[in-house]
Amino acid sequence: MNTTASPIAYIGPSGAGLGFALSGIAVAETDDASHALQLVKEWKANNSYQIIFMDEGLADPHLDAIRLLNEDSLPAIMLLPNPSKPTHTAAKNLQQLMIRAIGSDIFST
């Protein structure tokens, strides 16, 4: 049995992390966007995770801070769509990350 910690984490609203937890991904649930940002900053400072998935609804109030945190290669902060309250921020963020990674907007071609 592998007992190493997952290099992946998820931050989402209360009750949304069960599927992630069942797949072995570390989960933090909060309904407070400021607390979610604080967790990301702590995890980044401690090199806790390589990939952090975050609900777009929690990310929206702090997009500028998240973009700054995403300037480093790790951890990669990936926003996930919120099906109950879609803001399309996740798609826009992914598009920006792809442009930075490959130098071209592959979504508009």
MOPAC internal coordinates of N, CA, C and O (Angstrom, degrees):
PM7 1SCF
backbone

  N    0.0000 0     0.00 0     0.00 0    0    0    0
  C    1.4499 1     0.00 0     0.00 0    1    0    0
  C    1.5206 1   109.35 1     0.00 0    2    1    0
  O    1.2310 1   120.24 1   -47.26 1    3    2    1
  N    1.3159 1   117.15 1   132.74 1    3    2    1
  C    1.4585 1   123.04 1   179.13 1    5    3    2
  C    1.5179 1   109.06 1   -83.69 1    6    5    3
  O    1.2310 1   120.42 1   -58.67 1    7    6    5
  N    1.3339 1   116.80 1   121.33 1    7    6    5
  C    1.4609 1   119.90 1  -177.70 1    9    7    6
  C    1.5179 1   112.44 1  -108.85 1   10    9    7
  O    1.2310 1   119.88 1  -170.69 1   11   10    9
  N    1.3423 1   117.83 1     9.31 1   11   10    9
  C    1.4607 1   119.23 1   178.60 1   13   11   10
  C    1.5176 1   109.55 1   -73.42 1   14   13   11
  O    1.2310 1   121.51 1   -30.19 1   15   14   13
  N    1.3119 1   114.72 1   149.81 1   15   14   13
  C    1.4597 1   119.95 1  -179.85 1   17   15   14
  C    1.5271 1   110.02 1   -71.21 1   18   17   15
  O    1.2310 1   120.93 1   -30.00 1   19   18   17
  N    1.3030 1   115.82 1   150.00 1   19   18   17
  C    1.4534 1   121.17 1   177.74 1   21   19   18
  C    1.5244 1   109.77 1   -70.41 1   22   21   19
  O    1.2310 1   120.33 1   -39.75 1   23   22   21
  N    1.3298 1   116.98 1   140.25 1   23   22   21
  C    1.4578 1   119.34 1   175.96 1   25   23   22
  C    1.5289 1   112.22 1   -80.86 1   26   25   23
  O    1.2310 1   120.83 1  -171.93 1   27   26   25
  N    1.3319 1   116.02 1     8.07 1   27   26   25
  C    1.4661 1   121.54 1  -175.60 1   29   27   26
  C    1.5191 1   109.46 1  -121.83 1   30   29   27
  O    1.2310 1   121.38 1   -38.78 1   31   30   29
  N    1.3400 1   114.97 1   141.22 1   31   30   29
  C    1.4613 1   120.60 1   177.26 1   33   31   30
  C    1.5283 1   109.37 1  -134.30 1   34   33   31
  O    1.2310 1   121.44 1   -20.46 1   35   34   33
  N    1.3152 1   114.85 1   159.54 1   35   34   33
  C    1.4688 1   122.03 1   177.84 1   37   35   34
  C    1.5195 1   108.53 1  -131.50 1   38   37   35
  O    1.2310 1   120.80 1   -45.08 1   39   38   37
  N    1.3364 1   116.07 1   134.92 1   39   38   37
  C    1.4661 1   122.28 1   172.14 1   41   39   38
  C    1.5162 1   106.92 1  -120.30 1   42   41   39
  O    1.2310 1   121.15 1   -57.15 1   43   42   41
  N    1.3294 1   115.41 1   122.85 1   43   42   41
  C    1.4503 1   119.08 1  -179.71 1   45   43   42
  C    1.5099 1   111.68 1  -152.54 1   46   45   43
  O    1.2310 1   120.96 1    -1.40 1   47   46   45
  N    1.3111 1   115.77 1   178.60 1   47   46   45
  C    1.4571 1   119.74 1  -179.91 1   49   47   46
  C    1.5204 1   111.85 1   -68.27 1   50   49   47
  O    1.2310 1   121.24 1   -19.58 1   51   50   49
  N    1.3004 1   115.23 1   160.42 1   51   50   49
  C    1.4705 1   121.06 1  -179.13 1   53   51   50
  C    1.5278 1   110.66 1   -53.80 1   54   53   51
  O    1.2310 1   121.22 1   -48.11 1   55   54   53
  N    1.3197 1   115.28 1   131.89 1   55   54   53
  C    1.4565 1   121.31 1   177.23 1   57   55   54
  C    1.5054 1   115.07 1    87.53 1   58   57   55
  O    1.2310 1   119.35 1   177.51 1   59   58   57
  N    1.3380 1   118.84 1    -2.49 1   59   58   57
  C    1.4584 1   120.88 1  -175.41 1   61   59   58
  C    1.5234 1   114.09 1   -98.97 1   62   61   59
  O    1.2310 1   119.66 1   173.94 1   63   62   61
  N    1.3176 1   118.25 1    -6.06 1   63   62   61
  C    1.4509 1   120.13 1  -171.74 1   65   63   62
  C    1.5125 1   116.92 1   -96.78 1   66   65   63
  O    1.2310 1   119.33 1  -178.42 1   67   66   65
  N    1.3158 1   118.88 1     1.58 1   67   66   65
  C    1.4581 1   120.80 1  -174.67 1   69   67   66
  C    1.5210 1   112.83 1   -57.48 1   70   69   67
  O    1.2310 1   119.93 1   132.48 1   71   70   69
  N    1.3090 1   117.75 1   -47.52 1   71   70   69
  C    1.4663 1   120.77 1  -179.14 1   73   71   70
  C    1.5167 1   112.13 1   -60.61 1   74   73   71
  O    1.2310 1   120.62 1   141.39 1   75   74   73
  N    1.3255 1   116.41 1   -38.61 1   75   74   73
  C    1.4607 1   120.33 1   177.87 1   77   75   74
  C    1.5241 1   110.18 1   -66.61 1   78   77   75
  O    1.2310 1   120.67 1   134.62 1   79   78   77
  N    1.3151 1   116.32 1   -45.38 1   79   78   77
  C    1.4664 1   120.92 1  -179.35 1   81   79   78
  C    1.5247 1   110.67 1   -61.13 1   82   81   79
  O    1.2310 1   120.07 1   138.87 1   83   82   81
  N    1.3283 1   117.48 1   -41.13 1   83   82   81
  C    1.4576 1   120.92 1  -179.65 1   85   83   82
  C    1.5253 1   112.16 1   -65.07 1   86   85   83
  O    1.2310 1   120.58 1   155.41 1   87   86   85
  N    1.3380 1   116.50 1   -24.59 1   87   86   85
  C    1.4658 1   119.47 1   178.89 1   89   87   86
  C    1.5238 1   112.12 1   -92.38 1   90   89   87
  O    1.2310 1   120.14 1  -172.76 1   91   90   89
  N    1.3247 1   117.34 1     7.24 1   91   90   89
  C    1.4529 1   121.06 1   175.26 1   93   91   90
  C    1.5108 1   115.51 1    90.37 1   94   93   91
  O    1.2310 1   120.51 1  -172.08 1   95   94   93
  N    1.3051 1   116.64 1     7.92 1   95   94   93
  C    1.4572 1   121.70 1   179.20 1   97   95   94
  C    1.5264 1   108.70 1   -87.62 1   98   97   95
  O    1.2310 1   120.90 1   -41.99 1   99   98   97
  N    1.3367 1   115.88 1   138.01 1   99   98   97
  C    1.4657 1   120.47 1   176.84 1  101   99   98
  C    1.5260 1   108.94 1   -65.57 1  102  101   99
  O    1.2310 1   120.39 1   -41.89 1  103  102  101
  N    1.3276 1   116.86 1   138.11 1  103  102  101
  C    1.4584 1   121.60 1  -175.43 1  105  103  102
  C    1.5237 1   110.28 1  -127.27 1  106  105  103
  O    1.2310 1   121.32 1   -44.67 1  107  106  105
  N    1.3329 1   115.08 1   135.33 1  107  106  105
  C    1.4603 1   121.74 1   169.99 1  109  107  106
  C    1.5235 1   106.09 1  -126.85 1  110  109  107
  O    1.2310 1   120.69 1   -54.52 1  111  110  109
  N    1.3132 1   116.28 1   125.48 1  111  110  109
  C    1.4632 1   120.45 1   180.00 1  113  111  110
  C    1.5195 1   109.34 1  -111.20 1  114  113  111
  O    1.2310 1   121.41 1   -47.65 1  115  114  113
  N    1.3201 1   114.91 1   132.35 1  115  114  113
  C    1.4539 1   121.44 1   177.22 1  117  115  114
  C    1.5211 1   108.40 1  -156.61 1  118  117  115
  O    1.2310 1   120.91 1   -28.47 1  119  118  117
  N    1.3016 1   115.86 1   151.53 1  119  118  117
  C    1.4603 1   120.53 1   174.74 1  121  119  118
  C    1.5231 1   111.03 1  -105.25 1  122  121  119
  O    1.2310 1   120.62 1  -174.72 1  123  122  121
  N    1.3206 1   116.42 1     5.28 1  123  122  121
  C    1.4587 1   123.25 1  -177.47 1  125  123  122
  C    1.5307 1   109.49 1  -106.07 1  126  125  123
  O    1.2310 1   120.38 1   -65.86 1  127  126  125
  N    1.3242 1   116.89 1   114.14 1  127  126  125
  C    1.4649 1   121.71 1  -177.18 1  129  127  126
  C    1.5284 1   112.14 1   -62.31 1  130  129  127
  O    1.2310 1   119.93 1   144.32 1  131  130  129
  N    1.3174 1   117.75 1   -35.68 1  131  130  129
  C    1.4665 1   120.62 1   178.83 1  133  131  130
  C    1.5247 1   111.13 1   -66.53 1  134  133  131
  O    1.2310 1   120.58 1   140.67 1  135  134  133
  N    1.3206 1   116.51 1   -39.33 1  135  134  133
  C    1.4608 1   120.50 1   176.75 1  137  135  134
  C    1.5250 1   110.62 1   -65.35 1  138  137  135
  O    1.2310 1   120.22 1   141.08 1  139  138  137
  N    1.3098 1   117.19 1   -38.92 1  139  138  137
  C    1.4647 1   121.19 1   178.27 1  141  139  138
  C    1.5287 1   110.24 1   -61.90 1  142  141  139
  O    1.2310 1   120.19 1   135.56 1  143  142  141
  N    1.3168 1   117.25 1   -44.44 1  143  142  141
  C    1.4589 1   121.17 1   178.24 1  145  143  142
  C    1.5246 1   110.62 1   -63.47 1  146  145  143
  O    1.2310 1   120.23 1   139.42 1  147  146  145
  N    1.3041 1   117.17 1   -40.58 1  147  146  145
  C    1.4662 1   121.78 1   178.44 1  149  147  146
  C    1.5375 1   109.99 1   -60.36 1  150  149  147
  O    1.2310 1   120.48 1   137.43 1  151  150  149
  N    1.3305 1   116.68 1   -42.57 1  151  150  149
  C    1.4692 1   120.34 1   177.77 1  153  151  150
  C    1.5271 1   111.55 1   -61.41 1  154  153  151
  O    1.2310 1   120.71 1   136.19 1  155  154  153
  N    1.3221 1   116.25 1   -43.81 1  155  154  153
  C    1.4669 1   119.94 1   179.49 1  157  155  154
  C    1.5275 1   109.92 1   -60.67 1  158  157  155
  O    1.2310 1   120.42 1   135.77 1  159  158  157
  N    1.3157 1   116.80 1   -44.23 1  159  158  157
  C    1.4643 1   120.42 1  -179.97 1  161  159  158
  C    1.5274 1   111.48 1   -63.22 1  162  161  159
  O    1.2310 1   120.34 1   138.37 1  163  162  161
  N    1.3261 1   116.95 1   -41.63 1  163  162  161
  C    1.4661 1   120.76 1   178.21 1  165  163  162
  C    1.5262 1   110.91 1   -64.22 1  166  165  163
  O    1.2310 1   120.70 1   134.80 1  167  166  165
  N    1.3245 1   116.26 1   -45.20 1  167  166  165
  C    1.4565 1   120.08 1  -179.37 1  169  167  166
  C    1.5231 1   110.90 1   -63.49 1  170  169  167
  O    1.2310 1   120.70 1   141.51 1  171  170  169
  N    1.3300 1   116.27 1   -38.49 1  171  170  169
  C    1.4564 1   120.39 1   178.65 1  173  171  170
  C    1.5250 1   110.09 1   -65.84 1  174  173  171
  O    1.2310 1   120.01 1   133.63 1  175  174  173
  N    1.3239 1   117.58 1   -46.37 1  175  174  173
  C    1.4643 1   121.56 1  -179.27 1  177  175  174
  C    1.5221 1   111.97 1   -61.72 1  178  177  175
  O    1.2310 1   120.36 1   146.46 1  179  178  177
  N    1.3229 1   116.92 1   -33.54 1  179  178  177
  C    1.4667 1   121.95 1  -178.25 1  181  179  178
  C    1.5279 1   113.39 1   -93.28 1  182  181  179
  O    1.2310 1   120.34 1  -178.20 1  183  182  181
  N    1.3235 1   116.95 1     1.80 1  183  182  181
  C    1.4718 1   120.76 1  -175.52 1  185  183  182
  C    1.5267 1   111.40 1    51.67 1  186  185  183
  O    1.2310 1   121.09 1  -138.04 1  187  186  185
  N    1.3192 1   115.53 1    41.96 1  187  186  185
  C    1.4610 1   120.62 1  -175.25 1  189  187  186
  C    1.5241 1   113.62 1   -73.29 1  190  189  187
  O    1.2310 1   120.25 1   143.91 1  191  190  189
  N    1.3314 1   117.12 1   -36.09 1  191  190  189
  C    1.4651 1   120.65 1  -174.32 1  193  191  190
  C    1.5123 1   110.62 1  -139.40 1  194  193  191
  O    1.2310 1   120.95 1   -24.96 1  195  194  193
  N    1.3157 1   115.80 1   155.04 1  195  194  193
  C    1.4609 1   120.93 1   177.07 1  197  195  194
  C    1.5214 1   111.70 1   -95.32 1  198  197  195
  O    1.2310 1   120.86 1   151.02 1  199  198  197
  N    1.3201 1   115.96 1   -28.98 1  199  198  197
  C    1.4637 1   121.58 1   177.90 1  201  199  198
  C    1.5152 1   108.01 1  -132.07 1  202  201  199
  O    1.2310 1   121.20 1   -48.99 1  203  202  201
  N    1.3184 1   115.30 1   131.01 1  203  202  201
  C    1.4628 1   120.59 1   176.38 1  205  203  202
  C    1.5241 1   107.53 1  -122.81 1  206  205  203
  O    1.2310 1   121.05 1   -63.25 1  207  206  205
  N    1.3193 1   115.60 1   116.75 1  207  206  205
  C    1.4611 1   121.28 1   173.26 1  209  207  206
  C    1.5236 1   107.42 1   -90.06 1  210  209  207
  O    1.2310 1   121.05 1   -44.39 1  211  210  209
  N    1.3153 1   115.60 1   135.61 1  211  210  209
  C    1.4644 1   120.02 1  -176.82 1  213  211  210
  C    1.5287 1   109.58 1  -137.21 1  214  213  211
  O    1.2310 1   120.60 1   -43.81 1  215  214  213
  N    1.3068 1   116.45 1   136.19 1  215  214  213
  C    1.4591 1   122.08 1   177.47 1  217  215  214
  C    1.5272 1   109.25 1   -63.13 1  218  217  215
  O    1.2310 1   120.78 1   -47.17 1  219  218  217
  N    1.3396 1   116.12 1   132.83 1  219  218  217
  C    1.4632 1   119.79 1  -176.94 1  221  219  218
  C    1.5204 1   112.94 1   -62.34 1  222  221  219
  O    1.2310 1   119.86 1   151.40 1  223  222  221
  N    1.3092 1   117.88 1   -28.60 1  223  222  221
  C    1.4613 1   120.52 1   178.83 1  225  223  222
  C    1.5228 1   112.02 1   -66.56 1  226  225  223
  O    1.2310 1   120.30 1   144.96 1  227  226  225
  N    1.3384 1   117.04 1   -35.04 1  227  226  225
  C    1.4559 1   120.77 1   177.03 1  229  227  226
  C    1.5246 1   111.26 1   -76.90 1  230  229  227
  O    1.2310 1   120.63 1   152.14 1  231  230  229
  N    1.3133 1   116.40 1   -27.86 1  231  230  229
  C    1.4576 1   120.80 1  -178.09 1  233  231  230
  C    1.5253 1   113.04 1   -80.02 1  234  233  231
  O    1.2310 1   120.04 1   148.83 1  235  234  233
  N    1.3253 1   117.53 1   -31.17 1  235  234  233
  C    1.4654 1   121.86 1  -173.50 1  237  235  234
  C    1.5340 1   115.22 1   -48.25 1  238  237  235
  O    1.2310 1   118.86 1   132.65 1  239  238  237
  N    1.3287 1   119.78 1   -47.35 1  239  238  237
  C    1.4679 1   118.66 1  -177.49 1  241  239  238
  C    1.5381 1   113.82 1   -67.93 1  242  241  239
  O    1.2310 1   120.36 1   165.07 1  243  242  241
  N    1.3255 1   116.91 1   -14.93 1  243  242  241
  C    1.4631 1   120.33 1  -174.92 1  245  243  242
  C    1.5279 1   111.94 1  -128.11 1  246  245  243
  O    1.2310 1   119.85 1  -144.72 1  247  246  245
  N    1.3239 1   117.89 1    35.28 1  247  246  245
  C    1.4673 1   120.64 1  -175.14 1  249  247  246
  C    1.5225 1   112.81 1   -60.83 1  250  249  247
  O    1.2310 1   119.89 1   140.39 1  251  250  249
  N    1.3203 1   117.82 1   -39.61 1  251  250  249
  C    1.4637 1   119.66 1  -179.48 1  253  251  250
  C    1.5263 1   111.07 1   -62.90 1  254  253  251
  O    1.2310 1   120.34 1   137.33 1  255  254  253
  N    1.3193 1   116.96 1   -42.67 1  255  254  253
  C    1.4706 1   121.08 1   178.80 1  257  255  254
  C    1.5200 1   110.52 1   -65.29 1  258  257  255
  O    1.2310 1   120.03 1   140.63 1  259  258  257
  N    1.3181 1   117.55 1   -39.37 1  259  258  257
  C    1.4613 1   121.19 1  -179.93 1  261  259  258
  C    1.5241 1   110.21 1   -67.97 1  262  261  259
  O    1.2310 1   120.22 1   140.79 1  263  262  261
  N    1.3096 1   117.19 1   -39.21 1  263  262  261
  C    1.4685 1   119.79 1   177.34 1  265  263  262
  C    1.5253 1   110.75 1   -63.25 1  266  265  263
  O    1.2310 1   120.15 1   140.83 1  267  266  265
  N    1.3137 1   117.32 1   -39.17 1  267  266  265
  C    1.4684 1   120.28 1   176.67 1  269  267  266
  C    1.5315 1   110.90 1   -64.14 1  270  269  267
  O    1.2310 1   120.54 1   136.62 1  271  270  269
  N    1.3223 1   116.56 1   -43.38 1  271  270  269
  C    1.4565 1   120.45 1   178.36 1  273  271  270
  C    1.5309 1   111.17 1   -64.38 1  274  273  271
  O    1.2310 1   120.44 1   150.74 1  275  274  273
  N    1.3056 1   116.76 1   -29.26 1  275  274  273
  C    1.4625 1   121.97 1  -177.90 1  277  275  274
  C    1.5234 1   112.49 1   -81.25 1  278  277  275
  O    1.2310 1   119.86 1   176.93 1  279  278  277
  N    1.3288 1   117.87 1    -3.07 1  279  278  277
  C    1.4617 1   119.56 1   179.84 1  281  279  278
  C    1.5191 1   111.81 1   -68.83 1  282  281  279
  O    1.2310 1   120.19 1   151.55 1  283  282  281
  N    1.3318 1   117.25 1   -28.45 1  283  282  281
  C    1.4556 1   120.72 1   173.26 1  285  283  282
  C    1.5179 1   108.43 1   -78.45 1  286  285  283
  O    1.2310 1   120.85 1   -25.80 1  287  286  285
  N    1.3167 1   115.99 1   154.20 1  287  286  285
  C    1.4590 1   118.53 1  -177.23 1  289  287  286
  C    1.5333 1   112.24 1   -69.11 1  290  289  287
  O    1.2310 1   120.14 1   146.46 1  291  290  289
  N    1.3331 1   117.33 1   -33.54 1  291  290  289
  C    1.4581 1   120.76 1   178.89 1  293  291  290
  C    1.5120 1   110.62 1  -132.17 1  294  293  291
  O    1.2310 1   119.24 1   -37.87 1  295  294  293
  N    1.2630 1   119.05 1   142.13 1  295  294  293
  C    1.4534 1   125.20 1    -4.53 1  297  295  294
  C    1.5252 1   111.33 1   -77.11 1  298  297  295
  O    1.2310 1   121.25 1   -30.31 1  299  298  297
  N    1.2963 1   115.22 1   149.69 1  299  298  297
  C    1.4644 1   120.20 1   173.39 1  301  299  298
  C    1.5262 1   106.84 1   -81.41 1  302  301  299
  O    1.2310 1   120.95 1   -54.07 1  303  302  301
  N    1.3108 1   115.78 1   125.93 1  303  302  301
  C    1.4623 1   121.03 1  -179.99 1  305  303  302
  C    1.5247 1   107.32 1  -103.69 1  306  305  303
  O    1.2310 1   121.06 1   -69.88 1  307  306  305
  N    1.3144 1   115.58 1   110.12 1  307  306  305
  C    1.4537 1   121.67 1  -177.11 1  309  307  306
  C    1.5204 1   109.35 1  -108.53 1  310  309  307
  O    1.2310 1   121.17 1   -55.20 1  311  310  309
  N    1.3191 1   115.37 1   124.80 1  311  310  309
  C    1.4610 1   120.30 1   178.67 1  313  311  310
  C    1.5216 1   109.30 1   -86.02 1  314  313  311
  O    1.2310 1   121.56 1   -42.04 1  315  314  313
  N    1.3216 1   114.62 1   137.96 1  315  314  313
  C    1.4638 1   121.16 1   178.79 1  317  315  314
  C    1.5157 1   109.85 1  -110.99 1  318  317  315
  O    1.2310 1   120.28 1   -39.33 1  319  318  317
  N    1.3294 1   117.08 1   140.67 1  319  318  317
  C    1.4629 1   120.07 1   178.79 1  321  319  318
  C    1.5239 1   111.38 1   -62.42 1  322  321  319
  O    1.2310 1   121.44 1   -32.63 1  323  322  321
  N    1.3083 1   114.86 1   147.37 1  323  322  321
  C    1.4561 1   121.78 1   175.69 1  325  323  322
  C    1.5198 1   106.97 1  -105.65 1  326  325  323
  O    1.2310 1   119.66 1   -73.39 1  327  326  325
  N    1.3413 1   118.25 1   106.61 1  327  326  325
  C    1.4561 1   120.00 1  -174.61 1  329  327  326
  C    1.5212 1   114.11 1   -63.11 1  330  329  327
  O    1.2310 1   119.93 1   152.75 1  331  330  329
  N    1.3242 1   117.74 1   -27.25 1  331  330  329
  C    1.4634 1   118.83 1  -178.97 1  333  331  330
  C    1.5264 1   113.02 1   -83.37 1  334  333  331
  O    1.2310 1   120.28 1   156.58 1  335  334  333
  N    1.3322 1   117.07 1   -23.42 1  335  334  333
  C    1.4688 1   121.59 1   179.08 1  337  335  334
  C    1.5264 1   109.45 1  -140.93 1  338  337  335
  O    1.2310 1   119.61 1  -111.71 1  339  338  337
  N    1.3241 1   118.34 1    68.29 1  339  338  337
  C    1.4682 1   119.73 1  -175.84 1  341  339  338
  C    1.5284 1   112.41 1   -67.39 1  342  341  339
  O    1.2310 1   121.37 1   -46.39 1  343  342  341
  N    1.3264 1   114.98 1   133.61 1  343  342  341
  C    1.4679 1   120.56 1   176.30 1  345  343  342
  C    1.5256 1   110.77 1  -119.64 1  346  345  343
  O    1.2310 1   119.91 1   172.19 1  347  346  345
  N    1.3084 1   117.78 1    -7.81 1  347  346  345
  C    1.4632 1   125.41 1  -178.82 1  349  347  346
  C    1.5279 1   112.57 1    64.59 1  350  349  347
  O    1.2310 1   120.49 1  -166.91 1  351  350  349
  N    1.3145 1   116.67 1    13.09 1  351  350  349
  C    1.4552 1   121.19 1   177.40 1  353  351  350
  C    1.5186 1   110.40 1   -66.65 1  354  353  351
  O    1.2310 1   119.82 1   144.01 1  355  354  353
  N    1.3145 1   117.96 1   -35.99 1  355  354  353
  C    1.4671 1   121.68 1  -178.57 1  357  355  354
  C    1.5290 1   110.37 1   -60.71 1  358  357  355
  O    1.2310 1   120.02 1   135.95 1  359  358  357
  N    1.3125 1   117.57 1   -44.05 1  359  358  357
  C    1.4640 1   121.07 1  -179.59 1  361  359  358
  C    1.5240 1   111.04 1   -65.99 1  362  361  359
  O    1.2310 1   120.04 1   138.09 1  363  362  361
  N    1.3101 1   117.52 1   -41.91 1  363  362  361
  C    1.4674 1   121.33 1   178.46 1  365  363  362
  C    1.5238 1   110.77 1   -64.01 1  366  365  363
  O    1.2310 1   120.31 1   138.76 1  367  366  365
  N    1.3231 1   117.01 1   -41.24 1  367  366  365
  C    1.4567 1   121.34 1   179.47 1  369  367  366
  C    1.5284 1   110.86 1   -64.95 1  370  369  367
  O    1.2310 1   120.30 1   136.70 1  371  370  369
  N    1.3332 1   117.04 1   -43.30 1  371  370  369
  C    1.4538 1   120.86 1   178.20 1  373  371  370
  C    1.5262 1   110.72 1   -61.70 1  374  373  371
  O    1.2310 1   120.53 1   139.75 1  375  374  373
  N    1.3110 1   116.60 1   -40.25 1  375  374  373
  C    1.4572 1   120.66 1   178.66 1  377  375  374
  C    1.5336 1   110.40 1   -61.55 1  378  377  375
  O    1.2310 1   119.98 1   136.30 1  379  378  377
  N    1.3192 1   117.65 1   -43.70 1  379  378  377
  C    1.4645 1   121.08 1   178.92 1  381  379  378
  C    1.5284 1   111.25 1   -64.56 1  382  381  379
  O    1.2310 1   120.37 1   139.17 1  383  382  381
  N    1.3374 1   116.90 1   -40.83 1  383  382  381
  C    1.4620 1   120.14 1   178.38 1  385  383  382
  C    1.5278 1   111.15 1   -64.14 1  386  385  383
  O    1.2310 1   120.20 1   140.34 1  387  386  385
  N    1.3254 1   117.22 1   -39.66 1  387  386  385
  C    1.4599 1   120.67 1   179.69 1  389  387  386
  C    1.5228 1   111.07 1   -67.12 1  390  389  387
  O    1.2310 1   120.15 1   140.27 1  391  390  389
  N    1.3195 1   117.32 1   -39.73 1  391  390  389
  C    1.4685 1   120.34 1   177.80 1  393  391  390
  C    1.5232 1   109.54 1   -61.76 1  394  393  391
  O    1.2310 1   120.81 1   137.01 1  395  394  393
  N    1.3290 1   116.05 1   -42.99 1  395  394  393
  C    1.4650 1   119.55 1   179.89 1  397  395  394
  C    1.5279 1   111.32 1   -66.93 1  398  397  395
  O    1.2310 1   120.47 1   142.15 1  399  398  397
  N    1.3265 1   116.71 1   -37.85 1  399  398  397
  C    1.4560 1   120.50 1  -176.21 1  401  399  398
  C    1.5181 1   113.07 1   -73.21 1  402  401  399
  O    1.2310 1   120.19 1   137.48 1  403  402  401
  N    1.3313 1   117.23 1   -42.52 1  403  402  401
  C    1.4582 1   119.08 1  -174.91 1  405  403  402
  C    1.5260 1   113.89 1  -114.33 1  406  405  403
  O    1.2310 1   120.08 1   174.29 1  407  406  405
  N    1.3119 1   117.45 1    -5.71 1  407  406  405
  C    1.4568 1   121.23 1   175.57 1  409  407  406
  C    1.5118 1   114.89 1    80.86 1  410  409  407
  O    1.2310 1   119.65 1  -168.46 1  411  410  409
  N    1.3091 1   118.28 1    11.54 1  411  410  409
  C    1.4516 1   120.85 1  -178.20 1  413  411  410
  C    1.5210 1   109.83 1  -149.05 1  414  413  411
  O    1.2310 1   120.74 1   -29.24 1  415  414  413
  N    1.3120 1   116.19 1   150.76 1  415  414  413
  C    1.4533 1   120.98 1   177.75 1  417  415  414
  C    1.5241 1   109.02 1   -90.60 1  418  417  415
  O    1.2310 1   120.89 1   -86.67 1  419  418  417
  N    1.3277 1   115.89 1    93.33 1  419  418  417
  C    1.4594 1   120.17 1  -177.20 1  421  419  418
  C    1.5249 1   112.66 1   -75.17 1  422  421  419
  O    1.2310 1   120.39 1   165.72 1  423  422  421
  N    1.3437 1   116.86 1   -14.28 1  423  422  421
  C    1.4609 1   119.93 1  -179.29 1  425  423  422
  C    1.5194 1   113.22 1   -78.44 1  426  425  423
  O    1.2310 1   120.08 1   158.02 1  427  426  425
  N    1.3259 1   117.46 1   -21.98 1  427  426  425
  C    1.4635 1   118.84 1  -175.92 1  429  427  426
  C    1.5214 1   111.66 1   -97.79 1  430  429  427
  O    1.2310 1   119.51 1  -177.20 1  431  430  429
  N    1.3296 1   118.53 1     2.80 1  431  430  429
  C    1.4590 1   120.07 1  -179.38 1  433  431  430
  C    1.4985 1   111.10 1   -97.45 1  434  433  431
  O    1.2310 1   120.10 1   180.00 1  435  434  433

